[in-house]
Amino acid sequence: MTMTKAEEFGGHDPDSKYCVYCSDADGNLKPRNEVREGMIQFWMNRENIDRKTAEEKTDSYMSSQPAWRA
């Protein structure tokens, strides 16, 4: 995600290369499956879409991000 405010950076550290959603409180990258599940839940709730669609949307987005490229 694009980060512009300190609270959006992992560990609230503007030097962190990970966002608050993909990192723990210390700014360390969370496990992929944990981030993926959180994002799936986010899309399901935000857009009221089914799990399969949310998984596809999540996988597409994550594959575009440097930390999650396969």
C-alpha positions in Angstrom: 0.0 0.0 0.0 1.1 3.6 -0.5 2.2 5.0 2.8 2.3 8.7 3.5 1.5 9.0 7.3 3.7 7.6 10.1 0.8 5.4 11.4 0.6 3.6 8.0 4.2 2.4 8.2 5.1 -0.8 10.1 6.1 -0.1 13.6 4.9 3.5 12.9 8.5 4.0 11.6 8.7 6.1 8.4 11.8 4.2 7.5 10.0 0.8 7.5 9.5 -0.7 4.0 6.3 -2.5 5.1 2.8 -1.2 5.9 1.1 -1.5 9.2 -1.1 -4.3 7.8 1.7 -6.5 6.6 4.0 -6.0 9.6 3.9 -6.5 13.4 4.2 -3.8 16.0 8.0 -3.8 15.6 7.8 -3.4 11.8 8.8 -7.0 11.0 7.0 -8.6 8.1 4.1 -10.9 9.2 3.8 -14.4 7.7 2.2 -14.4 4.2 -0.7 -16.6 5.2 -1.6 -14.2 8.0 -1.5 -11.2 5.8 -3.4 -13.0 3.0 -6.2 -14.0 5.4 -6.5 -10.5 6.8 -6.8 -9.1 3.3 -9.4 -11.7 2.2 -11.5 -10.7 5.2 -11.0 -7.0 4.5 -12.3 -7.4 0.9 -15.2 -9.7 1.9 -16.4 -7.1 4.4 -15.7 -4.0 2.5 -17.1 -5.0 -0.8 -19.6 -7.7 0.4 -18.1 -10.3 -2.0 -17.7 -14.0 -1.7 -14.6 -15.7 -0.4 -13.4 -17.0 -3.8 -13.6 -13.5 -5.3 -11.9 -12.0 -2.3 -9.1 -14.6 -2.6 -8.6 -13.8 -6.3 -8.5 -10.1 -5.6 -6.1 -10.6 -2.7 -3.8 -12.9 -4.7 -3.7 -10.5 -7.6 -2.9 -7.5 -5.3 -0.3 -9.4 -3.2 1.6 -10.6 -6.3 2.0 -7.0 -7.4 3.7 -6.0 -4.1 7.5 -6.4 -3.7 7.3 -8.3 -0.3 4.8 -10.9 -1.7 6.0 -11.5 -5.2 6.4 -15.2 -5.8 
